[in-house]
């Protein structure tokens, strides 16, 4: 049956056969990669272009890596963790059986549900997708995708910073917010922070949840299957 809007018949090659697609709507294609892309970005690793991550505390990602890796007082006065040290605490969902850092365990997760316990990982950063909604008032089909950051610190090291700001969780939150707010990770514009709330597990761990969103217009076919 021909389509009444375009007076054309769908072909067998169409992914929507036997119906006709009449609006170039967002499919969320590629959206599933956002947590991993952001996690790798936050770890600020060297790349093939010759880029060397800065160690100066003026850079938020340098502060973040020191805060996550060094557990003792004055972590920002410690050296920048090496690439090998950072990769040892970064959970790679593509290599789930890879052993983490023997002393620290995994500390950066590009997903929400993890089996590793806080007994070994005294501070955690989780990045994952949450709800999404369609935005149609823009004239284009756009998905507003929520991206959540969980920052969790064991009470045993939360207040041992040895500085005026005694909260390690607060320092990690500030570094993450400075590093990601307004940065484009492949969406329409940048990633934006909506809200920050305090969280705890009513036992020994506390921290923050940061609610962000990114507008997405991925279309078919999904780049993961081309």
Secondary structure, DSSP 4 states (H G I P E B T S, - for coil): ---TTT--PPPTTSTTTTS---S-----TTGGGHHHHHHHHHHT---TT-------TTSHHHHHHHHHH--SS-GGGSPPPPHHHHHHHEE-GGGTTS---TTT---EESSS-----TTT-SEEEEEEEEEEEEE-TTSS-EEEEEEEEEEEEEHHHHT---SSS--HHHHHHHHHHHHHTT--SSSSS--EEEEEEEEE-SSSEEEEEEEEEEEE---SSPGGG-
